[in-house]
Amino acid sequence: MADVVVIGGGLGGLAAAVEAARLGREVVLCEAQPHVGGYATCFRRGDFRFEASLHLLDGVEPGGSNAAVWEALGLRERIALVRPEEMRREVWPAHDLEVPHGLDAWIDALATHFPDEADGLARLSELCVQAQSAYVRDRDARLAGEVLPPMRGLASLLDATAGEVIERHLRDPQAQAMFSALSGYLGLGPAELAAVPFLSMIASYQRDGGTFPIGGGQAITDALAEQLRAHGGKIWTDCPATGVETARGRVSAVHTPRGRIPTRDVVCAIAPTLFYENLLDCGPPRRLARRLERLTLGTSVVKLWLGLDRDLPDLPYEVFLRGAYTLRIEAGDPQHMTLVLQHRVDPTCCPPGQGVASLTVAVEAEPEEWTVERSQALAEAMLSRARIELGVDLNAHAVARSLSRPATFAHYAGHPGGTIHGSRAIPSQSGPRRLPIASPVGGLHHAGAWTYGGSGYLPSLTSGLIAGRTLCGAPS
Ligand SMILES: Cc1cc2nc3c(=O)[nH]c(=O)nc-3n(C[C@H](O)[C@H](O)[C@H](O)COP(=O)(O)OP(=O)(O)OC[C@H]3O[C@@H](n4cnc5c(N)ncnc54)[C@H](O)[C@@H]3O)c2cc1C
């Protein structure tokens, strides 16, 4: 018997479990893999530690928009954060921009290149702050057990894409594209990406700061797992949930290879499409079924990690290579790629004087399309672009490597197609339109990247924190 069974040990599941255990519930967390963490993990190749997912956390430093969540989960005192010297470098066909920390500093840098667009840039900057404030108000209300009307004050933006909003304020296509550079963090081009999460994300990375935790995503996972155990919670790894029983409209038990666990509450912190289709004995309630059928998948990535025999001191932590000024970005196009040098923010990932690089391109979540051969060809194209645009032959310095494709992500985190963002961040599936945390089935709650808050470390942690509080009926 457990008060709460959490299914899935990614960040959303861990956060829900920690909060429920902190509030005195007996919690069992079931994780299919041998380790918890889901995407928030790392792996080793020889002397090198490769970060599986995280580029940067947003807004977790004191005063930042996500600091309250970070602190509530006990992460502030357990995790050391580092700020990269500059946010990133962006290499465009006719621009090479060093992006500074700070929203105003970034807007000023863009305005230097596009003086005629200064007013539009200022208006967009203001919209970013408004979108973020609306999100924070909404989130804090949910953390306190209330729900506000959807995105009060920003309802007019809910149907818009990021591209449409940018086009309303900027005329120059080059300025439009450069303002939209961060859209890649949500895996979509601005022509498709919903405006609300895009604008809010800009404020929390650019204004509140992007940071990296020493030890990477794994350090966050380890800190949460440690707290869960300290509050008396149990973690069962190698233990996939195989079924969920209901009785009189409420969840009543979870089946696992280690036996049947009677329970009053369940947190579904895995892909909800698979949960309702394969695990819940009664399937989804009709209203939810229609919604789940219509859900479209977020993108995945092809990602190449390299252990390097040198540390490439002339390059910053993160470089966006953008081959064209466009709002419509095709997934799988190496013209839009990212290079990260992990050792620049976390020297513990490799021996002194050496380095860890990763190169990433977003691709559709279609494992059968991204065969080993096609993924290798994309990796070669990324290496070639880095050689041409940055003058660095990463291949020549590589002494360890690993390549991931959608099938890899599907294998390790169990998401359909290997999506790394849950459902696609388009207007009909974003903001208050994302899957709600409370399910219509009694005692069942959702957490993780598919639910309210959206994809990413902080949104997943936030949904878990809200789920843990809600199921305990405890606002704070
Ligand atoms: C390459 C990459 C780069 C990223 N970059 C960033 C970034 O820079 N910043 C950022 O904020 N976010 C980033 N993200 C996104 C972020 O990692 C995710 O949004 C977040 O970690 C998802 O958390 P989650 O709670 O949804 O769980 P997931 O990480 O999806 O984990 C789900 C867990 O459920 C388990 N599971 C599945 N089925 C079952 C079952 N039946 N029973 C038990 N367990 C089950 C899986 O094994 C897995 O451990 C990135 C992701 C990737 C992959």
The ligand as an SDF file (V2000), in Angstrom:
LIG
                    3D

 53 58  0  0  0  0  0  0  0  0999 V2000
   18.7850   16.7090  -26.0730 C   0  0  0  0  0  0  0  0  0  0  0  0
   17.9010   17.4660  -25.1250 C   0  0  0  0  0  0  0  0  0  0  0  0
   18.1830   18.8020  -24.8350 C   0  0  0  0  0  0  0  0  0  0  0  0
   17.3970   19.5060  -23.9140 C   0  0  0  0  0  0  0  0  0  0  0  0
   17.7780   20.7720  -23.5510 N   0  0  0  0  0  0  0  0  0  0  0  0
   17.1040   21.4100  -22.5590 C   0  0  0  0  0  0  0  0  0  0  0  0
   17.5620   22.6650  -22.0330 C   0  0  0  0  0  0  0  0  0  0  0  0
   18.6220   23.1700  -22.4040 O   0  0  0  0  0  0  0  0  0  0  0  0
   16.8170   23.2950  -21.0910 N   0  0  0  0  0  0  0  0  0  0  0  0
   15.6780   22.7470  -20.6160 C   0  0  0  0  0  0  0  0  0  0  0  0
   15.0510   23.3500  -19.7310 O   0  0  0  0  0  0  0  0  0  0  0  0
   15.2090   21.5480  -21.0660 N   0  0  0  0  0  0  0  0  0  0  0  0
   15.9090   20.8620  -22.0250 C   0  0  0  0  0  0  0  0  0  0  0  0
   15.4650   19.6390  -22.4790 N   0  0  0  0  0  0  0  0  0  0  0  0
   14.1280   19.1550  -22.0820 C   0  0  0  0  0  0  0  0  0  0  0  0
   14.0800   18.5230  -20.7030 C   0  0  0  0  0  0  0  0  0  0  0  0
   15.1590   17.6090  -20.5580 O   0  0  0  0  0  0  0  0  0  0  0  0
   12.7650   17.7690  -20.5430 C   0  0  0  0  0  0  0  0  0  0  0  0
   11.6690   18.6220  -20.8750 O   0  0  0  0  0  0  0  0  0  0  0  0
   12.5390   17.2640  -19.1240 C   0  0  0  0  0  0  0  0  0  0  0  0
   13.6990   16.6670  -18.5820 O   0  0  0  0  0  0  0  0  0  0  0  0
   11.3980   16.2390  -19.1730 C   0  0  0  0  0  0  0  0  0  0  0  0
   11.0810   15.7850  -17.8850 O   0  0  0  0  0  0  0  0  0  0  0  0
    9.8620   14.7940  -17.6770 P   0  0  0  0  0  0  0  0  0  0  0  0
    9.4370   14.9290  -16.2640 O   0  0  0  0  0  0  0  0  0  0  0  0
    8.8140   15.0030  -18.7110 O   0  0  0  0  0  0  0  0  0  0  0  0
   10.4910   13.3220  -17.7600 O   0  0  0  0  0  0  0  0  0  0  0  0
   11.3720   12.5230  -18.8130 P   0  0  0  0  0  0  0  0  0  0  0  0
   12.7600   13.0210  -18.7600 O   0  0  0  0  0  0  0  0  0  0  0  0
   10.7000   12.4740  -20.1110 O   0  0  0  0  0  0  0  0  0  0  0  0
   11.3640   11.0900  -18.1400 O   0  0  0  0  0  0  0  0  0  0  0  0
   10.2730   10.1940  -18.1640 C   0  0  0  0  0  0  0  0  0  0  0  0
   10.6740    8.9760  -17.3300 C   0  0  0  0  0  0  0  0  0  0  0  0
    9.5750    8.0620  -17.2830 O   0  0  0  0  0  0  0  0  0  0  0  0
   10.1070    6.7410  -17.3790 C   0  0  0  0  0  0  0  0  0  0  0  0
    9.0300    5.8500  -17.8420 N   0  0  0  0  0  0  0  0  0  0  0  0
    8.4570    5.7750  -19.0680 C   0  0  0  0  0  0  0  0  0  0  0  0
    7.4860    4.8410  -19.0730 N   0  0  0  0  0  0  0  0  0  0  0  0
    7.4320    4.3260  -17.8100 C   0  0  0  0  0  0  0  0  0  0  0  0
    6.6140    3.3430  -17.1630 C   0  0  0  0  0  0  0  0  0  0  0  0
    5.6320    2.6690  -17.8120 N   0  0  0  0  0  0  0  0  0  0  0  0
    6.8240    3.0770  -15.8450 N   0  0  0  0  0  0  0  0  0  0  0  0
    7.7890    3.7320  -15.1540 C   0  0  0  0  0  0  0  0  0  0  0  0
    8.6040    4.6580  -15.7260 N   0  0  0  0  0  0  0  0  0  0  0  0
    8.4080    4.9630  -17.0310 C   0  0  0  0  0  0  0  0  0  0  0  0
   11.2520    6.8840  -18.3590 C   0  0  0  0  0  0  0  0  0  0  0  0
   12.1580    5.7860  -18.2570 O   0  0  0  0  0  0  0  0  0  0  0  0
   11.8560    8.2140  -17.9180 C   0  0  0  0  0  0  0  0  0  0  0  0
   12.8340    8.0380  -16.9090 O   0  0  0  0  0  0  0  0  0  0  0  0
   16.2500   18.8910  -23.3490 C   0  0  0  0  0  0  0  0  0  0  0  0
   15.9550   17.5370  -23.6420 C   0  0  0  0  0  0  0  0  0  0  0  0
   16.7880   16.8250  -24.4900 C   0  0  0  0  0  0  0  0  0  0  0  0
   16.5210   15.3490  -24.7190 C   0  0  0  0  0  0  0  0  0  0  0  0
  1  2  1  0
  2  3  1  0
  2 52  2  0
  3  4  2  0
  4  5  1  0
  4 50  1  0
  5  6  2  0
  6  7  1  0
  6 13  1  0
  7  8  2  0
  7  9  1  0
  9 10  1  0
 10 11  2  0
 10 12  1  0
 12 13  2  0
 13 14  1  0
 14 15  1  0
 14 50  1  0
 15 16  1  0
 16 17  1  0
 16 18  1  0
 18 19  1  0
 18 20  1  0
 20 21  1  0
 20 22  1  0
 22 23  1  0
 23 24  1  0
 24 25  2  0
 24 26  1  0
 24 27  1  0
 27 28  1  0
 28 29  2  0
 28 30  1  0
 28 31  1  0
 31 32  1  0
 32 33  1  0
 33 34  1  0
 33 48  1  0
 34 35  1  0
 35 36  1  0
 35 46  1  0
 36 37  1  0
 36 45  1  0
 37 38  2  0
 38 39  1  0
 39 40  1  0
 39 45  2  0
 40 41  1  0
 40 42  2  0
 42 43  1  0
 43 44  2  0
 44 45  1  0
 46 47  1  0
 46 48  1  0
 48 49  1  0
 50 51  2  0
 51 52  1  0
 52 53  1  0
M  END
$$$$
